[in-house]
């Protein structure tokens, strides 16, 4: 599976795997492991997530969790190259450059065990376009797909540019040739969602809010517990179709932690990641041999440490 979509989580899976195997290097400088739980990644942050609905969430804090719960047709490799994810291959393009055809994997399932079909993708795309969803991503689709603007404006009952010739084929017709569409498709807001789950809430005005708190997706994890403002727990989805990290069974997140508390908990071994290092502690932690092998630099800001992990 492409690592870019949840690169940080795979890094953490490696951390847990190394720890479980006892590969911590020099025992004299091994970091503390207070509260350490085998095969569980422990995280902390200041504020809670606003939404786990891929059509609505658009902040960088929520994105890693969204990508653990939902997966779209395409993804990125470790660089900028597109690779198939829930599609069997990269899409084909018609001679006029306006119709992309995607062939779906037949083994992809939602976390409730139901198989994913083309209709689930089309429903997700229409839902993003629907003004009632209030998706911040709507223009990414309505500006490109034929008939999308008419649908969004209430002038058409369906989107003429979205078609499913069969259960595992999707055709996307554009207003004009656009080579950027596959890159849009790789974003999680176009991941499939189960219509029957969303519409099981009878009150249409409450559907989106309910799904934001009780998501059902097709990713490697499933939401098991979410106490708003306090903690969240994700666990491995037993129905997941793709490769399963051998050493990562659960992810826990604690909320309401200020930067100093996060730093202290990390140094005590109560968290497995310090995502951003407070400036006063930067030099000390960077030189600390306990975490020297577990630091990762931001490619965009090479003068700053992006994260520290408890190896």
N, C-alpha and C positions, 0 to 999 in steps of 0.2 A: 504494500500500500504506500502511496506517496507520503513522504514525511512532512512536506511543507504545510499541509492542512492542520496538523497539530504537532508541529516540530517540538515545542517545549514539552508536551506530554510524553513524547517518545524519549526525549532526553531523560525525563524523570523515570520512565520505565527502566531505562538502563541503570540509573542510579539505584533503584530498588533492587534490580537484578544483581548488581555488583555487591550491594550490602548483604543480600541474602546468601550470596556465595562466599562471603567473607573476604572479598577482594578489596580491602580498604587500604592497602599499602602499609606504611609504617605504623604499627600499633601505637607508638609513642605520640603520634600527632593525629590519631583518629578523632574525628569530631564526636561530640556527645550524641547519645541516641535516646534522650528522655522521651518516653511515650512512644517510642518507635513501634510501628505496626507492620508486620511483614506484608509485602505485596500491596501496600497502601501508600498513595502519594498524599502528603499533608500540606495544604496550602493555606494562606491567610491573605486578607486584603481589607482595605478600609470600608468600602461600601458594598452593599448587596447588588446583585444583578437586577436590572430593571425588568428584563423580559428574557425568556428562553424561546420565544417564537422567532424562527429564522426570518420571517417576513417583516418583523418589526425591529428586532435588535440591530443596532448599527454602531455600537461602541466597541472599542478595541478590548475592553475588559471582558465583555461577554463573548467575544468571538471564539476564543479557544474552547469554551464550554459548548457553544453552539456547534462547533465542528466535531465535537465528540458525540453529539446527539444526532446530527443530521449530516448527510453526505449528498452532494450533487452529482451530476453526470461526469464532470471532469474535475481535475485538480492540477496542481503544479508539482513538478519534481523539486529537487533541492534548489533549483535555479528559477528560471522564468519560462521553462518549457511546459506546455500542457501535456497531460497524460490522462488516459481514461481512468475513471474511478468506478462509478456504477454503470457506466456505458461499457460495451464490449471493446470499443475502439474509438479513436478520434472520429468526429463526424465527417461525412462526405459532403461535398458542396456541388450544387448543380452548375451547369455550364454558364448560366446567366448570373451566377454569384449571389443568388437571392434565397436559395432554399438549402438549409442544413438538415441532414438526416442523421439521427442518432439511433443506434441499435443497443438495446438495454441488456444488461446481464439478467439472466432468468433466476438467479439464486439469491437476489437481494430481498430482505424481509424487513418489516418494521419490528419494533421492540415488542409488539403484541403478538408476533409470530405470523402475521399475514404477509403474503408475498406482495412485493411492489410491482406495479404495472405502469404502463404509459399514462393511464388516466390519472394516476396519483401525481405525476409531474405536471400534467396539464392543469389539474385542479390547483396545484401550488402556484403556477404561473398566473392563472386567472385571479387567484386570491391576492397576489401581490399587486396586480393592476386595479383591483376593486378599491374604489375610494373609501369604502367602509372599513377596510383593513388599516388604513392610514399608514401604509408602508412607505418609509423614506426611500425605498429602492424602486418605486414604481416607474420613474422616468427611464431607468435603465432598460425597461422592457417596452413601455409605451412609445418611446421614441424610435424603436427599432422594428418591432414586429408588426406585420401587416394587420390592420384591423384592430390593433390594441387600443389606439386612442379613441376610436369610436365606441369600443366596449367600455372603456373607463369613463367616457362622457355619457354613458347611458343611451347611446344612439344605436347600439347593436346588442343582441342577446348573447353573442359568442364572439370569439376572436378568430377571424378567418385565417390568420397566419399560423395558428396552432392546430395541428392535426395528428391523429394517431391511427395510421393505417391498420395496425394490429396491436395486440397487447404489449409488444416489446419493441415498437418502432415509434419514433417521434419525428415529425417534420415541422420545421420552423421556417416560415416564409417571411422575408424581410421587406420593408418598404423599398429598400435599395441595397446594393451590395455593401456589406460591412464585415470586414475581417476581424473586428473586435468581439463579435458575438460569442465565440467560444470562451473568451476570457471572462465575459459576464456570466456565462453558464457555470463557470468554475466557482462562483461565489455561492455561499451556503443559503442565501435567501431564495434560490431556485431549487433547493432540495425538495424531494417529494414529501407530502404530508397526507395522512389518512383522512379522507373526507368524512367517513362515518364517525370518527372520533371527534372531530371539530363540530360537526353538526348534531352530535348527540346532545349537546346543550340546546335546549329548545329556544331559549331567549337569544335571538340573533345578536343583540347588543352586548351579551356577555360571553359569546363564543370565543372571541379572540383573547380576552382577558383570562378565560379559563385555560385555554391551550397554552398561553404564555407561562402558566404556573404548573401545568400538567402535560408537558410535551411528550409526544410519541413520534420517534424518528427512526431512521435507518442506520444510525452510526454505531460505533463500537461500544458505546456506553448507554446506560439507561438511568434516568433520575430515580433514585430510591427514597430520598428524603430531602425536604427543603423547608427549614424553619426560617422564615423571612427575617433578615437582619441578624441572624445568629449563626447558622451553619447550613451546609449542603453536602450531600453525599451522592456520588455517582458510582455505579457498579458495572462490571462487565455485562454486556448484553448477551445472554445465552443464545439468542437467535441471530447474532451477527454473522454475516456471510463471509467476512474477510479474515485476514490473518489476525491471530489473537496474541497480544503481548504476553509472553510467558510469565512475566513477573509483576504484572500490574492488574490487580483485581478490583481496586477501588480508588476513588479520588475523594478526599474530603476538603472542604473549604470553610474556614472560619471568617466571619465578617465582623466589622466594627473595630478593627485593630489599627491604631495609628502607627506611623513609621517607626517610632522608637520601640513600641511593643513588638512589632514584627521582627525588628532586629534582635531584640532580647530573646524572643521565642526561638528564632533561628539559631542563635548562638548556644542556647540551652539544648538544642536538638529536638525541639517540639514542632518544628516545621522543616520541610525538605527543600524549601526554596526561599531565597530572599531576592525578589524580582528587581527591586531598585535599592541601592545602598545609600543610606543617608550620608550626606557630604562629610559630616564630622568623623564618620567611621570609615570613610573610603580607603584611605591609605593603610590604616591598621588591618582591615579585613583583607585587603588585596594582598598584603604581605604575610598574612597568617598561613602557616604551612598546613593547617587543618583543612583549608578550602582551596588551596592553590590549584589542585587538579580539578576542582569543581566549578571554576569560574568560566563564564562565557561573556565575550565582549559584543557589544552592539556593533554591527557592521556600519551603521549610519553614524554612530558616535564612538569612534575608537578610543577616545580618551576616557570613556565611562564604562564601568562594569555593568553589563546588562543583568546578570543574575549570578547568584551563588547557590550551589547545591551541596547538601550534606552527603558526601561520599562516605 
